[in-house]
């Protein structure tokens, strides 16, 4: 066997689509934001802090699924980002408090609904 021959069992490396990586990065930002909010609300309400803790877990699952391109990543990421968007705009707490979280989730949802996002997560090769 020469150096140019490769055995049939060698897997061909595949690159993760950029959209899947971008969705994963936006999900990681959601994990960090939810963690900060959970810690910030510990002294106010344990139930509210637990809700943000659940957000950490859900954003973490969406991030993992997007980076691994699992079959369930698209619906989980879509639902988690839709809930995060609703939570950041209702009630609206001003541009300085609600604006950035709303912008990040709108970008994530836009990417999830765009063809590259759907192709990366819904239609696996």
C-alpha positions in Angstrom: 0.0 0.0 0.0 1.5 3.3 -1.0 1.2 6.6 0.9 -1.5 7.9 -1.3 -3.8 5.0 -0.8 -6.1 5.2 2.1 -7.9 2.3 3.6 -11.6 2.0 3.0 -12.3 2.3 6.8 -10.8 5.8 7.1 -13.6 8.2 7.6 -13.6 11.4 5.5 -13.5 14.4 7.7 -16.5 16.7 7.4 -16.8 20.3 8.3 -19.5 21.6 10.5 -21.6 24.1 8.6 -21.0 27.7 9.6 -24.7 28.1 10.5 -24.5 25.3 13.0 -21.5 26.9 14.6 -23.1 30.3 14.7 -26.3 28.8 16.3 -24.0 27.0 18.8 -22.2 30.2 19.7 -25.4 32.2 20.1 -26.6 29.4 22.4 -23.5 29.6 24.5 -24.1 33.3 24.9 -27.6 32.4 26.0 -26.1 30.0 28.6 -23.9 32.7 29.9 -26.7 35.3 30.0 -29.1 32.9 31.8 -26.4 32.0 34.3 -25.7 35.6 35.1 -29.5 36.2 35.5 -29.9 33.2 37.7 -27.1 34.4 40.0 -28.4 37.9 40.1 -31.9 36.8 41.1 -30.9 34.4 43.9 -31.6 37.0 46.6 -34.9 38.1 45.0 -36.8 34.9 44.3 -35.6 31.3 44.4 -38.3 30.4 41.8 -37.2 33.1 39.4 -33.6 32.0 39.8 -34.6 28.4 39.2 -36.3 29.5 36.0 -33.1 31.2 34.8 -31.3 28.0 35.8 -33.6 26.0 33.6 -32.7 28.5 30.8 -29.1 27.5 31.4 -29.9 23.9 30.9 -32.1 24.4 27.8 -29.7 26.8 26.1 -26.9 24.3 26.9 -28.9 21.5 25.3 -29.6 23.6 22.2 -25.9 24.6 22.0 -24.8 20.9 22.3 -27.3 19.8 19.7 -26.3 22.5 17.3 -22.6 21.9 17.5 -23.2 18.1 17.2 -25.9 18.6 14.5 -28.3 16.3 16.2 -31.8 15.6 14.8 -33.5 17.4 17.7 -31.3 20.6 17.7 -33.5 22.7 15.4 -36.8 22.3 17.3 -35.1 22.7 20.7 -33.1 25.8 19.7 -36.2 27.3 18.0 -38.4 26.9 21.1 -35.7 28.0 23.6 -35.0 31.1 21.6 -38.7 31.9 21.1 -39.3 31.6 24.9 -36.2 33.8 25.5 -37.4 36.4 23.1 -40.8 36.5 24.7 -39.2 36.8 28.2 -37.0 39.6 27.1 -39.7 41.8 25.5 -42.6 41.1 27.9 -42.4 43.3 29.9 -40.1 45.6 28.0 -37.6 47.0 30.5 -35.9 49.5 28.2 -33.3 49.2 25.6 -30.4 48.8 28.1 -32.0 45.8 29.8 -34.2 44.1 27.2 -32.5 45.2 24.0 -29.4 43.1 23.8 -31.1 39.8 24.9 -33.9 40.5 22.4 -31.4 41.2 19.6 -29.4 38.1 20.2 -32.5 35.9 20.2 -33.9 37.6 17.1 -30.6 36.9 15.3 -30.6 33.3 16.4 -34.2 32.8 15.3 -33.5 34.5 12.0 -30.6 32.1 11.5 -32.6 29.1 12.5 -35.4 30.0 10.0 -33.0 30.9 7.2 -32.0 28.2 4.6 -28.5 27.7 6.0 -29.8 27.1 9.5 -32.4 24.7 8.4 -30.0 22.9 6.1 -27.4 22.6 8.9 -29.8 21.2 11.5 -32.9 19.8 9.9 -31.6 18.1 6.8 -28.6 16.1 7.9 -26.3 14.6 5.3 
